Amino acid sequence: MLGTFAYAMRTGVQVIMDTMWSLGFVVIAGVTFALSQGHGDPTIRIVVLVITAIWGLRLSIHIFVRNHGKGEDPRYASLLRRNQGSVARFVLRYIYFAQGRIMWIVSIPVQFAMYERHPAKALEWIGVAVWAIGFGFETIGDWQLRRFKSNPAHVGKVMDTGLWRYTRHPNYFGDSVVWVGLFLVAASNWVGIVTVVSPIIMTNLLVNHTGKALLEKHLGRSKGEDYASYVAHTSGFFPLRPKP
């Protein structure tokens, strides 16, 4: 976090935190994998490390490519306008330390699962399957939106096809399901049930704070009536059939 903070202060933009956010989970998974050597089931440890790394690396690369060369993200620009003192102190407190704490809490299923001593049970594999569904939803949603935006004819238009026909945020929904899957992997041990806080917090962030709420506020201003019509007909989070 401190390295990311130093880089952001040198470049003058905080959006780099979005790229490093998912990489942080990869680091946590790697460190926990090393520390749990001899304490957890080898198969579970490897599977959790691999699926966490796949999710984190893919998301980090996607966000980096999307944001590269575009300057500050409107979410961070809005947050920075609230600052009345030291910029460094403000962003360290409200961006880096805040997101670092949240990252650690959300990653709890990864940490718990690495220490499960028993061989993988049915619930672990169900969790991996749920993770795969979420990862596929998130990845396909991002790919569809990127392809849509790459067409000059779509400038200023609203994406309402593919997965985006059924939910306004297939990528956020998929991200939430990823962490439900990881929770199920950790929950095969009764102590791991406490890690349910992870998908709850992640979903709350995606829906009410850093994700859906802020993005829709921005899109409502920038795309006007077209987006208002899209909102009226399309589910806000869970994939559902479009309203007539």
Biotite code that builds the C-alpha atoms (Angstrom):
import biotite.structure as struc

atoms = struc.array([
    struc.Atom([0.000, 0.000, 0.000], chain_id="A", res_id=1, res_name="MET", atom_name="CA", element="C"),
    struc.Atom([2.746, 2.455, 0.888], chain_id="A", res_id=2, res_name="LEU", atom_name="CA", element="C"),
    struc.Atom([4.521, 1.762, -2.398], chain_id="A", res_id=3, res_name="GLY", atom_name="CA", element="C"),
    struc.Atom([1.308, 2.425, -4.315], chain_id="A", res_id=4, res_name="THR", atom_name="CA", element="C"),
    struc.Atom([0.766, 5.602, -2.306], chain_id="A", res_id=5, res_name="PHE", atom_name="CA", element="C"),
    struc.Atom([4.283, 6.845, -3.123], chain_id="A", res_id=6, res_name="ALA", atom_name="CA", element="C"),
    struc.Atom([3.786, 6.152, -6.837], chain_id="A", res_id=7, res_name="TYR", atom_name="CA", element="C"),
    struc.Atom([0.395, 7.899, -6.848], chain_id="A", res_id=8, res_name="ALA", atom_name="CA", element="C"),
    struc.Atom([1.791, 10.983, -5.138], chain_id="A", res_id=9, res_name="MET", atom_name="CA", element="C"),
    struc.Atom([4.598, 11.155, -7.703], chain_id="A", res_id=10, res_name="ARG", atom_name="CA", element="C"),
    struc.Atom([2.229, 10.866, -10.672], chain_id="A", res_id=11, res_name="THR", atom_name="CA", element="C"),
    struc.Atom([-0.553, 12.968, -9.159], chain_id="A", res_id=12, res_name="GLY", atom_name="CA", element="C"),
    struc.Atom([-3.359, 10.444, -9.780], chain_id="A", res_id=13, res_name="VAL", atom_name="CA", element="C"),
    struc.Atom([-4.867, 7.996, -7.299], chain_id="A", res_id=14, res_name="GLN", atom_name="CA", element="C"),
    struc.Atom([-6.564, 5.720, -9.841], chain_id="A", res_id=15, res_name="VAL", atom_name="CA", element="C"),
    struc.Atom([-3.518, 3.406, -9.721], chain_id="A", res_id=16, res_name="ILE", atom_name="CA", element="C"),
    struc.Atom([-5.095, 2.079, -6.522], chain_id="A", res_id=17, res_name="MET", atom_name="CA", element="C"),
    struc.Atom([-7.772, 0.353, -8.613], chain_id="A", res_id=18, res_name="ASP", atom_name="CA", element="C"),
    struc.Atom([-5.092, -1.629, -10.443], chain_id="A", res_id=19, res_name="THR", atom_name="CA", element="C"),
    struc.Atom([-3.228, -2.522, -7.259], chain_id="A", res_id=20, res_name="MET", atom_name="CA", element="C"),
    struc.Atom([-6.375, -3.410, -5.293], chain_id="A", res_id=21, res_name="TRP", atom_name="CA", element="C"),
    struc.Atom([-6.839, -6.855, -6.829], chain_id="A", res_id=22, res_name="SER", atom_name="CA", element="C"),
    struc.Atom([-3.082, -7.478, -6.877], chain_id="A", res_id=23, res_name="LEU", atom_name="CA", element="C"),
    struc.Atom([-3.149, -7.031, -3.116], chain_id="A", res_id=24, res_name="GLY", atom_name="CA", element="C"),
    struc.Atom([-5.289, -10.154, -2.809], chain_id="A", res_id=25, res_name="PHE", atom_name="CA", element="C"),
    struc.Atom([-2.745, -12.080, -4.864], chain_id="A", res_id=26, res_name="VAL", atom_name="CA", element="C"),
    struc.Atom([-0.012, -10.961, -2.463], chain_id="A", res_id=27, res_name="VAL", atom_name="CA", element="C"),
    struc.Atom([-2.101, -11.975, 0.562], chain_id="A", res_id=28, res_name="ILE", atom_name="CA", element="C"),
    struc.Atom([-2.796, -15.377, -1.016], chain_id="A", res_id=29, res_name="ALA", atom_name="CA", element="C"),
    struc.Atom([0.889, -15.891, -1.773], chain_id="A", res_id=30, res_name="GLY", atom_name="CA", element="C"),
    struc.Atom([2.034, -14.934, 1.718], chain_id="A", res_id=31, res_name="VAL", atom_name="CA", element="C"),
    struc.Atom([-0.643, -17.102, 3.358], chain_id="A", res_id=32, res_name="THR", atom_name="CA", element="C"),
    struc.Atom([0.285, -20.013, 1.095], chain_id="A", res_id=33, res_name="PHE", atom_name="CA", element="C"),
    struc.Atom([3.891, -19.771, 2.275], chain_id="A", res_id=34, res_name="ALA", atom_name="CA", element="C"),
    struc.Atom([2.954, -19.413, 5.949], chain_id="A", res_id=35, res_name="LEU", atom_name="CA", element="C"),
    struc.Atom([0.468, -22.308, 5.854], chain_id="A", res_id=36, res_name="SER", atom_name="CA", element="C"),
    struc.Atom([3.054, -24.790, 4.592], chain_id="A", res_id=37, res_name="GLN", atom_name="CA", element="C"),
    struc.Atom([2.604, -27.947, 6.673], chain_id="A", res_id=38, res_name="GLY", atom_name="CA", element="C"),
    struc.Atom([-0.578, -26.632, 8.308], chain_id="A", res_id=39, res_name="HIS", atom_name="CA", element="C"),
    struc.Atom([-3.228, -27.045, 5.612], chain_id="A", res_id=40, res_name="GLY", atom_name="CA", element="C"),
    struc.Atom([-4.316, -29.555, 2.997], chain_id="A", res_id=41, res_name="ASP", atom_name="CA", element="C"),
    struc.Atom([-1.963, -29.196, -0.017], chain_id="A", res_id=42, res_name="PRO", atom_name="CA", element="C"),
    struc.Atom([-4.736, -29.526, -2.607], chain_id="A", res_id=43, res_name="THR", atom_name="CA", element="C"),
    struc.Atom([-6.929, -26.866, -1.023], chain_id="A", res_id=44, res_name="ILE", atom_name="CA", element="C"),
    struc.Atom([-3.967, -24.532, -0.566], chain_id="A", res_id=45, res_name="ARG", atom_name="CA", element="C"),
    struc.Atom([-2.919, -24.818, -4.208], chain_id="A", res_id=46, res_name="ILE", atom_name="CA", element="C"),
    struc.Atom([-6.466, -24.464, -5.549], chain_id="A", res_id=47, res_name="VAL", atom_name="CA", element="C"),
    struc.Atom([-7.167, -21.371, -3.444], chain_id="A", res_id=48, res_name="VAL", atom_name="CA", element="C"),
    struc.Atom([-3.843, -19.805, -4.418], chain_id="A", res_id=49, res_name="LEU", atom_name="CA", element="C"),
    struc.Atom([-4.453, -20.455, -8.117], chain_id="A", res_id=50, res_name="VAL", atom_name="CA", element="C"),
    struc.Atom([-8.041, -19.198, -8.293], chain_id="A", res_id=51, res_name="ILE", atom_name="CA", element="C"),
    struc.Atom([-7.227, -16.104, -6.227], chain_id="A", res_id=52, res_name="THR", atom_name="CA", element="C"),
    struc.Atom([-4.234, -15.346, -8.456], chain_id="A", res_id=53, res_name="ALA", atom_name="CA", element="C"),
    struc.Atom([-6.240, -15.873, -11.653], chain_id="A", res_id=54, res_name="ILE", atom_name="CA", element="C"),
    struc.Atom([-8.983, -13.542, -10.446], chain_id="A", res_id=55, res_name="TRP", atom_name="CA", element="C"),
    struc.Atom([-6.612, -10.883, -9.122], chain_id="A", res_id=56, res_name="GLY", atom_name="CA", element="C"),
    struc.Atom([-4.222, -10.819, -12.075], chain_id="A", res_id=57, res_name="LEU", atom_name="CA", element="C"),
    struc.Atom([-6.980, -10.738, -14.679], chain_id="A", res_id=58, res_name="ARG", atom_name="CA", element="C"),
    struc.Atom([-8.804, -7.915, -12.948], chain_id="A", res_id=59, res_name="LEU", atom_name="CA", element="C"),
    struc.Atom([-5.629, -5.923, -12.377], chain_id="A", res_id=60, res_name="SER", atom_name="CA", element="C"),
    struc.Atom([-4.575, -6.181, -16.030], chain_id="A", res_id=61, res_name="ILE", atom_name="CA", element="C"),
    struc.Atom([-8.077, -5.302, -17.214], chain_id="A", res_id=62, res_name="HIS", atom_name="CA", element="C"),
    struc.Atom([-8.256, -2.200, -15.025], chain_id="A", res_id=63, res_name="ILE", atom_name="CA", element="C"),
    struc.Atom([-4.740, -1.093, -15.960], chain_id="A", res_id=64, res_name="PHE", atom_name="CA", element="C"),
    struc.Atom([-5.500, -1.327, -19.694], chain_id="A", res_id=65, res_name="VAL", atom_name="CA", element="C"),
    struc.Atom([-8.832, 0.449, -19.218], chain_id="A", res_id=66, res_name="ARG", atom_name="CA", element="C"),
    struc.Atom([-7.414, 3.329, -17.182], chain_id="A", res_id=67, res_name="ASN", atom_name="CA", element="C"),
    struc.Atom([-4.007, 3.785, -18.798], chain_id="A", res_id=68, res_name="HIS", atom_name="CA", element="C"),
    struc.Atom([-3.468, 7.335, -20.014], chain_id="A", res_id=69, res_name="GLY", atom_name="CA", element="C"),
    struc.Atom([-6.928, 8.574, -18.993], chain_id="A", res_id=70, res_name="LYS", atom_name="CA", element="C"),
    struc.Atom([-5.991, 10.664, -15.969], chain_id="A", res_id=71, res_name="GLY", atom_name="CA", element="C"),
    struc.Atom([-7.818, 10.693, -12.649], chain_id="A", res_id=72, res_name="GLU", atom_name="CA", element="C"),
    struc.Atom([-10.964, 8.656, -12.118], chain_id="A", res_id=73, res_name="ASP", atom_name="CA", element="C"),
    struc.Atom([-14.079, 10.791, -11.353], chain_id="A", res_id=74, res_name="PRO", atom_name="CA", element="C"),
    struc.Atom([-14.599, 8.851, -8.095], chain_id="A", res_id=75, res_name="ARG", atom_name="CA", element="C"),
    struc.Atom([-11.214, 9.864, -6.728], chain_id="A", res_id=76, res_name="TYR", atom_name="CA", element="C"),
    struc.Atom([-11.534, 13.395, -8.094], chain_id="A", res_id=77, res_name="ALA", atom_name="CA", element="C"),
    struc.Atom([-14.809, 13.767, -6.196], chain_id="A", res_id=78, res_name="SER", atom_name="CA", element="C"),
    struc.Atom([-13.228, 12.414, -3.008], chain_id="A", res_id=79, res_name="LEU", atom_name="CA", element="C"),
    struc.Atom([-10.230, 14.728, -3.291], chain_id="A", res_id=80, res_name="LEU", atom_name="CA", element="C"),
    struc.Atom([-12.492, 17.778, -3.533], chain_id="A", res_id=81, res_name="ARG", atom_name="CA", element="C"),
    struc.Atom([-13.492, 17.107, 0.087], chain_id="A", res_id=82, res_name="ARG", atom_name="CA", element="C"),
    struc.Atom([-9.918, 17.581, 1.272], chain_id="A", res_id=83, res_name="ASN", atom_name="CA", element="C"),
    struc.Atom([-9.099, 20.844, 3.040], chain_id="A", res_id=84, res_name="GLN", atom_name="CA", element="C"),
    struc.Atom([-5.605, 20.025, 4.285], chain_id="A", res_id=85, res_name="GLY", atom_name="CA", element="C"),
    struc.Atom([-2.634, 17.893, 3.331], chain_id="A", res_id=86, res_name="SER", atom_name="CA", element="C"),
    struc.Atom([-3.347, 15.853, 0.200], chain_id="A", res_id=87, res_name="VAL", atom_name="CA", element="C"),
    struc.Atom([-0.844, 13.172, 1.216], chain_id="A", res_id=88, res_name="ALA", atom_name="CA", element="C"),
    struc.Atom([-2.375, 12.719, 4.659], chain_id="A", res_id=89, res_name="ARG", atom_name="CA", element="C"),
    struc.Atom([-5.901, 12.745, 3.247], chain_id="A", res_id=90, res_name="PHE", atom_name="CA", element="C"),
    struc.Atom([-5.361, 10.102, 0.552], chain_id="A", res_id=91, res_name="VAL", atom_name="CA", element="C"),
    struc.Atom([-3.264, 7.944, 2.876], chain_id="A", res_id=92, res_name="LEU", atom_name="CA", element="C"),
    struc.Atom([-6.110, 7.856, 5.372], chain_id="A", res_id=93, res_name="ARG", atom_name="CA", element="C"),
    struc.Atom([-9.163, 7.691, 3.132], chain_id="A", res_id=94, res_name="TYR", atom_name="CA", element="C"),
    struc.Atom([-7.821, 5.708, 0.174], chain_id="A", res_id=95, res_name="ILE", atom_name="CA", element="C"),
    struc.Atom([-4.796, 3.579, 1.036], chain_id="A", res_id=96, res_name="TYR", atom_name="CA", element="C"),
    struc.Atom([-5.243, 2.709, 4.700], chain_id="A", res_id=97, res_name="PHE", atom_name="CA", element="C"),
    struc.Atom([-9.020, 2.385, 4.280], chain_id="A", res_id=98, res_name="ALA", atom_name="CA", element="C"),
    struc.Atom([-8.777, 0.075, 1.280], chain_id="A", res_id=99, res_name="GLN", atom_name="CA", element="C"),
    struc.Atom([-5.928, -1.862, 2.871], chain_id="A", res_id=100, res_name="GLY", atom_name="CA", element="C"),
    struc.Atom([-8.086, -2.701, 5.891], chain_id="A", res_id=101, res_name="ARG", atom_name="CA", element="C"),
    struc.Atom([-11.006, -3.682, 3.690], chain_id="A", res_id=102, res_name="ILE", atom_name="CA", element="C"),
    struc.Atom([-8.731, -5.830, 1.516], chain_id="A", res_id=103, res_name="MET", atom_name="CA", element="C"),
    struc.Atom([-7.514, -7.776, 4.531], chain_id="A", res_id=104, res_name="TRP", atom_name="CA", element="C"),
    struc.Atom([-11.059, -8.402, 5.798], chain_id="A", res_id=105, res_name="ILE", atom_name="CA", element="C"),
    struc.Atom([-12.397, -9.429, 2.386], chain_id="A", res_id=106, res_name="VAL", atom_name="CA", element="C"),
    struc.Atom([-9.458, -11.819, 1.930], chain_id="A", res_id=107, res_name="SER", atom_name="CA", element="C"),
    struc.Atom([-10.315, -13.746, 5.118], chain_id="A", res_id=108, res_name="ILE", atom_name="CA", element="C"),
    struc.Atom([-11.793, -16.757, 3.227], chain_id="A", res_id=109, res_name="PRO", atom_name="CA", element="C"),
    struc.Atom([-8.504, -17.139, 1.358], chain_id="A", res_id=110, res_name="VAL", atom_name="CA", element="C"),
    struc.Atom([-6.574, -17.048, 4.625], chain_id="A", res_id=111, res_name="GLN", atom_name="CA", element="C"),
    struc.Atom([-8.904, -19.471, 6.436], chain_id="A", res_id=112, res_name="PHE", atom_name="CA", element="C"),
    struc.Atom([-9.061, -21.955, 3.567], chain_id="A", res_id=113, res_name="ALA", atom_name="CA", element="C"),
    struc.Atom([-5.273, -22.237, 3.400], chain_id="A", res_id=114, res_name="MET", atom_name="CA", element="C"),
    struc.Atom([-5.254, -23.677, 6.935], chain_id="A", res_id=115, res_name="TYR", atom_name="CA", element="C"),
    struc.Atom([-7.949, -26.326, 6.422], chain_id="A", res_id=116, res_name="GLU", atom_name="CA", element="C"),
    struc.Atom([-6.313, -29.629, 7.376], chain_id="A", res_id=117, res_name="ARG", atom_name="CA", element="C"),
    struc.Atom([-8.899, -32.064, 6.030], chain_id="A", res_id=118, res_name="HIS", atom_name="CA", element="C"),
    struc.Atom([-8.923, -33.190, 2.379], chain_id="A", res_id=119, res_name="PRO", atom_name="CA", element="C"),
    struc.Atom([-11.241, -31.275, 0.063], chain_id="A", res_id=120, res_name="ALA", atom_name="CA", element="C"),
    struc.Atom([-14.925, -32.051, 0.644], chain_id="A", res_id=121, res_name="LYS", atom_name="CA", element="C"),
    struc.Atom([-17.934, -31.511, -1.595], chain_id="A", res_id=122, res_name="ALA", atom_name="CA", element="C"),
    struc.Atom([-18.504, -27.973, -0.293], chain_id="A", res_id=123, res_name="LEU", atom_name="CA", element="C"),
    struc.Atom([-14.997, -26.891, -1.314], chain_id="A", res_id=124, res_name="GLU", atom_name="CA", element="C"),
    struc.Atom([-15.569, -28.064, -4.878], chain_id="A", res_id=125, res_name="TRP", atom_name="CA", element="C"),
    struc.Atom([-19.003, -26.439, -4.933], chain_id="A", res_id=126, res_name="ILE", atom_name="CA", element="C"),
    struc.Atom([-17.267, -23.240, -3.857], chain_id="A", res_id=127, res_name="GLY", atom_name="CA", element="C"),
    struc.Atom([-14.759, -23.567, -6.688], chain_id="A", res_id=128, res_name="VAL", atom_name="CA", element="C"),
    struc.Atom([-17.643, -24.091, -9.142], chain_id="A", res_id=129, res_name="ALA", atom_name="CA", element="C"),
    struc.Atom([-19.416, -20.985, -7.815], chain_id="A", res_id=130, res_name="VAL", atom_name="CA", element="C"),
    struc.Atom([-16.129, -19.068, -8.125], chain_id="A", res_id=131, res_name="TRP", atom_name="CA", element="C"),
    struc.Atom([-15.864, -20.201, -11.767], chain_id="A", res_id=132, res_name="ALA", atom_name="CA", element="C"),
    struc.Atom([-19.388, -18.965, -12.525], chain_id="A", res_id=133, res_name="ILE", atom_name="CA", element="C"),
    struc.Atom([-18.622, -15.587, -10.979], chain_id="A", res_id=134, res_name="GLY", atom_name="CA", element="C"),
    struc.Atom([-15.259, -15.327, -12.715], chain_id="A", res_id=135, res_name="PHE", atom_name="CA", element="C"),
    struc.Atom([-16.839, -16.181, -16.058], chain_id="A", res_id=136, res_name="GLY", atom_name="CA", element="C"),
    struc.Atom([-19.617, -13.633, -15.561], chain_id="A", res_id=137, res_name="PHE", atom_name="CA", element="C"),
    struc.Atom([-17.151, -10.906, -14.612], chain_id="A", res_id=138, res_name="GLU", atom_name="CA", element="C"),
    struc.Atom([-14.718, -11.689, -17.421], chain_id="A", res_id=139, res_name="THR", atom_name="CA", element="C"),
    struc.Atom([-17.352, -11.970, -20.148], chain_id="A", res_id=140, res_name="ILE", atom_name="CA", element="C"),
    struc.Atom([-19.064, -8.791, -18.955], chain_id="A", res_id=141, res_name="GLY", atom_name="CA", element="C"),
    struc.Atom([-15.800, -6.841, -19.076], chain_id="A", res_id=142, res_name="ASP", atom_name="CA", element="C"),
    struc.Atom([-14.951, -8.275, -22.502], chain_id="A", res_id=143, res_name="TRP", atom_name="CA", element="C"),
    struc.Atom([-18.368, -7.407, -23.938], chain_id="A", res_id=144, res_name="GLN", atom_name="CA", element="C"),
    struc.Atom([-18.163, -3.831, -22.658], chain_id="A", res_id=145, res_name="LEU", atom_name="CA", element="C"),
    struc.Atom([-14.608, -3.365, -23.937], chain_id="A", res_id=146, res_name="ARG", atom_name="CA", element="C"),
    struc.Atom([-15.617, -4.617, -27.391], chain_id="A", res_id=147, res_name="ARG", atom_name="CA", element="C"),
    struc.Atom([-18.669, -2.326, -27.382], chain_id="A", res_id=148, res_name="PHE", atom_name="CA", element="C"),
    struc.Atom([-16.617, 0.734, -26.476], chain_id="A", res_id=149, res_name="LYS", atom_name="CA", element="C"),
    struc.Atom([-13.967, -0.041, -29.092], chain_id="A", res_id=150, res_name="SER", atom_name="CA", element="C"),
    struc.Atom([-16.506, 0.631, -31.860], chain_id="A", res_id=151, res_name="ASN", atom_name="CA", element="C"),
    struc.Atom([-16.524, 4.373, -32.742], chain_id="A", res_id=152, res_name="PRO", atom_name="CA", element="C"),
    struc.Atom([-20.192, 4.078, -33.695], chain_id="A", res_id=153, res_name="ALA", atom_name="CA", element="C"),
    struc.Atom([-21.026, 3.389, -30.039], chain_id="A", res_id=154, res_name="HIS", atom_name="CA", element="C"),
    struc.Atom([-19.572, 6.611, -28.605], chain_id="A", res_id=155, res_name="VAL", atom_name="CA", element="C"),
    struc.Atom([-22.092, 8.094, -26.181], chain_id="A", res_id=156, res_name="GLY", atom_name="CA", element="C"),
    struc.Atom([-24.375, 5.071, -26.410], chain_id="A", res_id=157, res_name="LYS", atom_name="CA", element="C"),
    struc.Atom([-25.464, 2.668, -23.666], chain_id="A", res_id=158, res_name="VAL", atom_name="CA", element="C"),
    struc.Atom([-24.391, -0.982, -23.670], chain_id="A", res_id=159, res_name="MET", atom_name="CA", element="C"),
    struc.Atom([-27.578, -3.058, -23.406], chain_id="A", res_id=160, res_name="ASP", atom_name="CA", element="C"),
    struc.Atom([-26.731, -6.334, -25.128], chain_id="A", res_id=161, res_name="THR", atom_name="CA", element="C"),
    struc.Atom([-25.139, -9.607, -24.014], chain_id="A", res_id=162, res_name="GLY", atom_name="CA", element="C"),
    struc.Atom([-24.972, -9.962, -20.245], chain_id="A", res_id=163, res_name="LEU", atom_name="CA", element="C"),
    struc.Atom([-25.641, -6.232, -19.986], chain_id="A", res_id=164, res_name="TRP", atom_name="CA", element="C"),
    struc.Atom([-29.182, -6.891, -21.168], chain_id="A", res_id=165, res_name="ARG", atom_name="CA", element="C"),
    struc.Atom([-29.927, -8.748, -17.921], chain_id="A", res_id=166, res_name="TYR", atom_name="CA", element="C"),
    struc.Atom([-27.995, -6.692, -15.381], chain_id="A", res_id=167, res_name="THR", atom_name="CA", element="C"),
    struc.Atom([-26.521, -3.209, -15.489], chain_id="A", res_id=168, res_name="ARG", atom_name="CA", element="C"),
    struc.Atom([-23.383, -4.521, -13.811], chain_id="A", res_id=169, res_name="HIS", atom_name="CA", element="C"),
    struc.Atom([-22.494, -8.103, -14.822], chain_id="A", res_id=170, res_name="PRO", atom_name="CA", element="C"),
    struc.Atom([-18.869, -7.470, -13.863], chain_id="A", res_id=171, res_name="ASN", atom_name="CA", element="C"),
    struc.Atom([-19.785, -6.373, -10.340], chain_id="A", res_id=172, res_name="TYR", atom_name="CA", element="C"),
    struc.Atom([-22.245, -9.238, -9.957], chain_id="A", res_id=173, res_name="PHE", atom_name="CA", element="C"),
    struc.Atom([-19.569, -11.698, -11.076], chain_id="A", res_id=174, res_name="GLY", atom_name="CA", element="C"),
    struc.Atom([-17.080, -10.198, -8.636], chain_id="A", res_id=175, res_name="ASP", atom_name="CA", element="C"),
    struc.Atom([-19.551, -10.697, -5.803], chain_id="A", res_id=176, res_name="SER", atom_name="CA", element="C"),
    struc.Atom([-20.131, -14.332, -6.803], chain_id="A", res_id=177, res_name="VAL", atom_name="CA", element="C"),
    struc.Atom([-16.357, -14.945, -6.880], chain_id="A", res_id=178, res_name="VAL", atom_name="CA", element="C"),
    struc.Atom([-16.197, -14.121, -3.181], chain_id="A", res_id=179, res_name="TRP", atom_name="CA", element="C"),
    struc.Atom([-19.275, -16.182, -2.383], chain_id="A", res_id=180, res_name="VAL", atom_name="CA", element="C"),
    struc.Atom([-17.409, -19.097, -3.937], chain_id="A", res_id=181, res_name="GLY", atom_name="CA", element="C"),
    struc.Atom([-14.292, -18.461, -1.870], chain_id="A", res_id=182, res_name="LEU", atom_name="CA", element="C"),
    struc.Atom([-16.447, -18.209, 1.248], chain_id="A", res_id=183, res_name="PHE", atom_name="CA", element="C"),
    struc.Atom([-17.930, -21.649, 0.497], chain_id="A", res_id=184, res_name="LEU", atom_name="CA", element="C"),
    struc.Atom([-14.431, -23.089, 0.203], chain_id="A", res_id=185, res_name="VAL", atom_name="CA", element="C"),
    struc.Atom([-13.557, -21.718, 3.646], chain_id="A", res_id=186, res_name="ALA", atom_name="CA", element="C"),
    struc.Atom([-16.933, -22.608, 5.196], chain_id="A", res_id=187, res_name="ALA", atom_name="CA", element="C"),
    struc.Atom([-16.490, -26.378, 4.977], chain_id="A", res_id=188, res_name="SER", atom_name="CA", element="C"),
    struc.Atom([-14.891, -25.986, 8.412], chain_id="A", res_id=189, res_name="ASN", atom_name="CA", element="C"),
    struc.Atom([-17.435, -24.596, 10.874], chain_id="A", res_id=190, res_name="TRP", atom_name="CA", element="C"),
    struc.Atom([-14.968, -21.940, 12.048], chain_id="A", res_id=191, res_name="VAL", atom_name="CA", element="C"),
    struc.Atom([-14.785, -20.721, 8.459], chain_id="A", res_id=192, res_name="GLY", atom_name="CA", element="C"),
    struc.Atom([-18.448, -19.744, 8.541], chain_id="A", res_id=193, res_name="ILE", atom_name="CA", element="C"),
    struc.Atom([-17.379, -16.423, 10.070], chain_id="A", res_id=194, res_name="VAL", atom_name="CA", element="C"),
    struc.Atom([-15.781, -15.559, 6.719], chain_id="A", res_id=195, res_name="THR", atom_name="CA", element="C"),
    struc.Atom([-19.272, -14.828, 5.377], chain_id="A", res_id=196, res_name="VAL", atom_name="CA", element="C"),
    struc.Atom([-18.385, -11.221, 6.199], chain_id="A", res_id=197, res_name="VAL", atom_name="CA", element="C"),
    struc.Atom([-16.196, -11.266, 3.073], chain_id="A", res_id=198, res_name="SER", atom_name="CA", element="C"),
    struc.Atom([-18.876, -11.560, 0.349], chain_id="A", res_id=199, res_name="PRO", atom_name="CA", element="C"),
    struc.Atom([-21.201, -9.356, 2.408], chain_id="A", res_id=200, res_name="ILE", atom_name="CA", element="C"),
    struc.Atom([-18.644, -6.548, 2.568], chain_id="A", res_id=201, res_name="ILE", atom_name="CA", element="C"),
    struc.Atom([-17.566, -6.981, -1.055], chain_id="A", res_id=202, res_name="MET", atom_name="CA", element="C"),
    struc.Atom([-21.156, -6.920, -2.313], chain_id="A", res_id=203, res_name="THR", atom_name="CA", element="C"),
    struc.Atom([-21.962, -3.892, -0.177], chain_id="A", res_id=204, res_name="ASN", atom_name="CA", element="C"),
    struc.Atom([-18.950, -2.058, -1.601], chain_id="A", res_id=205, res_name="LEU", atom_name="CA", element="C"),
    struc.Atom([-19.848, -2.973, -5.174], chain_id="A", res_id=206, res_name="LEU", atom_name="CA", element="C"),
    struc.Atom([-23.501, -1.996, -4.833], chain_id="A", res_id=207, res_name="VAL", atom_name="CA", element="C"),
    struc.Atom([-23.570, 0.911, -2.395], chain_id="A", res_id=208, res_name="ASN", atom_name="CA", element="C"),
    struc.Atom([-20.152, 2.542, -2.325], chain_id="A", res_id=209, res_name="HIS", atom_name="CA", element="C"),
    struc.Atom([-17.203, 2.305, -4.724], chain_id="A", res_id=210, res_name="THR", atom_name="CA", element="C"),
    struc.Atom([-18.957, 0.516, -7.580], chain_id="A", res_id=211, res_name="GLY", atom_name="CA", element="C"),
    struc.Atom([-22.546, 0.701, -8.782], chain_id="A", res_id=212, res_name="LYS", atom_name="CA", element="C"),
    struc.Atom([-23.721, 3.768, -6.864], chain_id="A", res_id=213, res_name="ALA", atom_name="CA", element="C"),
    struc.Atom([-20.896, 6.080, -7.956], chain_id="A", res_id=214, res_name="LEU", atom_name="CA", element="C"),
    struc.Atom([-20.767, 4.773, -11.521], chain_id="A", res_id=215, res_name="LEU", atom_name="CA", element="C"),
    struc.Atom([-24.501, 5.139, -12.078], chain_id="A", res_id=216, res_name="GLU", atom_name="CA", element="C"),
    struc.Atom([-24.440, 8.673, -10.741], chain_id="A", res_id=217, res_name="LYS", atom_name="CA", element="C"),
    struc.Atom([-21.744, 9.528, -13.294], chain_id="A", res_id=218, res_name="HIS", atom_name="CA", element="C"),
    struc.Atom([-23.478, 7.686, -16.160], chain_id="A", res_id=219, res_name="LEU", atom_name="CA", element="C"),
    struc.Atom([-26.792, 9.323, -15.349], chain_id="A", res_id=220, res_name="GLY", atom_name="CA", element="C"),
    struc.Atom([-25.181, 12.728, -15.884], chain_id="A", res_id=221, res_name="ARG", atom_name="CA", element="C"),
    struc.Atom([-23.156, 11.805, -18.964], chain_id="A", res_id=222, res_name="SER", atom_name="CA", element="C"),
    struc.Atom([-25.660, 9.673, -20.919], chain_id="A", res_id=223, res_name="LYS", atom_name="CA", element="C"),
    struc.Atom([-28.941, 11.296, -19.948], chain_id="A", res_id=224, res_name="GLY", atom_name="CA", element="C"),
    struc.Atom([-32.264, 9.852, -21.104], chain_id="A", res_id=225, res_name="GLU", atom_name="CA", element="C"),
    struc.Atom([-30.753, 6.799, -22.807], chain_id="A", res_id=226, res_name="ASP", atom_name="CA", element="C"),
    struc.Atom([-29.271, 5.652, -19.532], chain_id="A", res_id=227, res_name="TYR", atom_name="CA", element="C"),
    struc.Atom([-32.448, 6.497, -17.616], chain_id="A", res_id=228, res_name="ALA", atom_name="CA", element="C"),
    struc.Atom([-34.373, 4.234, -20.001], chain_id="A", res_id=229, res_name="SER", atom_name="CA", element="C"),
    struc.Atom([-31.785, 1.489, -19.546], chain_id="A", res_id=230, res_name="TYR", atom_name="CA", element="C"),
    struc.Atom([-32.096, 1.765, -15.760], chain_id="A", res_id=231, res_name="VAL", atom_name="CA", element="C"),
    struc.Atom([-35.882, 1.538, -15.990], chain_id="A", res_id=232, res_name="ALA", atom_name="CA", element="C"),
    struc.Atom([-35.770, -1.728, -17.940], chain_id="A", res_id=233, res_name="HIS", atom_name="CA", element="C"),
    struc.Atom([-32.694, -3.518, -16.602], chain_id="A", res_id=234, res_name="THR", atom_name="CA", element="C"),
    struc.Atom([-31.945, -5.096, -13.223], chain_id="A", res_id=235, res_name="SER", atom_name="CA", element="C"),
    struc.Atom([-29.482, -3.133, -11.142], chain_id="A", res_id=236, res_name="GLY", atom_name="CA", element="C"),
    struc.Atom([-27.423, -6.088, -9.942], chain_id="A", res_id=237, res_name="PHE", atom_name="CA", element="C"),
    struc.Atom([-28.858, -9.610, -10.086], chain_id="A", res_id=238, res_name="PHE", atom_name="CA", element="C"),
    struc.Atom([-29.329, -10.915, -13.650], chain_id="A", res_id=239, res_name="PRO", atom_name="CA", element="C"),
    struc.Atom([-33.045, -10.858, -14.490], chain_id="A", res_id=240, res_name="LEU", atom_name="CA", element="C"),
    struc.Atom([-35.156, -10.721, -17.623], chain_id="A", res_id=241, res_name="ARG", atom_name="CA", element="C"),
    struc.Atom([-35.522, -7.130, -18.862], chain_id="A", res_id=242, res_name="PRO", atom_name="CA", element="C"),
    struc.Atom([-38.697, -5.320, -17.905], chain_id="A", res_id=243, res_name="LYS", atom_name="CA", element="C"),
    struc.Atom([-41.084, -4.592, -20.796], chain_id="A", res_id=244, res_name="PRO", atom_name="CA", element="C"),
])
